[in-house]
Amino acid sequence: MPTPALAVVYEHPTWQQPLFDALDKRGVDYIAYDVKSAAFDLTADLQASTIFNQVSPSAYVRGNGRAVPFALALLDHLESTGARVLNGASTFRLELDKIAQIRLMRDLGMDYPWTVAFNNVEALRDHETTLTFPAILKPNQGGSGARMAEVSNLNELTSLLEKEPSFWQPDPVLLLQEKLDHDPGTQGIVRLEFLGGELLYAMRVVGVSGFNLCPSIDCNPEGDEAGTCAVPGTTPASDPQFLPYPEVPDDVVEEASRLFKATGFDVGALEYLITSNGRRVFYDINANSNLRRSVGLAMGFDPFDRVAEYLERQLTS
């Protein structure tokens, strides 16, 4: 039997199932390559000519901590064999590194949240005169709102990390970031989904009191559905609403498109918010983009089918 031309590298089966269904519906033959438990021969390759990386930085919160470094090694290997890798190794490294994301925004002349990186709270004492509280603690390797908390001062930060040493795993680089004051109830944050460099859709996420803003219905269900993707140790997002935002301003799309192009991503999402004093601040870049079908359908299309169509085109381009 001929080897499928497409391989989807993934870790979270229910996140990827809607895409697999869309590929099946279109009759696209593909390999589903699960990196939770996997091996590859350095003298061989996957045979597929096009690989789509969908591994999430948050794999470790589901007990799959080996998936991310394995996926990175796999992507590097596949690229070395000449395979075409969508959201490949360099883009995956960017997703795993919020410091690099902030630096990219800075280099593009964009507004960005004040951020300091550290591996020991005591080292922050030397920066005490420039620290502003309350602030947000977050990991350099983020994902699904894990290991995030709001802190009011250095003593509170110290106590939190002493009580929860797991905050240092798996990447022992943490960030203390400016808390961006905004209206979560009506304005919320905006997530822009891009596909092949073009805006797929924009949506507002409102009614948020926590950090897990994953659009997947596994993490934030719709209606009476039960979620299956709770992230240990995170504050629940208290029933956020994911609303279509078709009227996103042109200047926002222009700025976001410039940032997305600079990431090198093929598929992904950007998040921004408008602060209480009118700043427009992009603060997160995501390559493993979980789509919200209901948002796309409200705009007249199934977003998973659009991704499947895009992947099908890549096989012949």
Secondary structure, DSSP 8 states (H G I E B T S, - for coil): ----SEEEEES-HHHHHHHHHHHHHTT--EEEEETTS----TT-----SEEEE---GGGGGGT-TTHHHHHHHHHHHHHHTT-EEET-HHHHHHHT-HHHHHHHHHHTT-----EEEES-GGGGGGGTTT--SSEEEEESS--TTTT-EEESSHHHHHHHHHH-GGGG-S---EEEEE-----TTTT-EEEEEEETTEEEEEEEEES--SS----STTTS-STT---S---TT-----S-EEEE-TT--HHHHHHHHHHHHHHT-SEEEEEEEE-TTS-EEEEEEESS----HHHHHHTTS-HHHHHHHHHHHHTT-
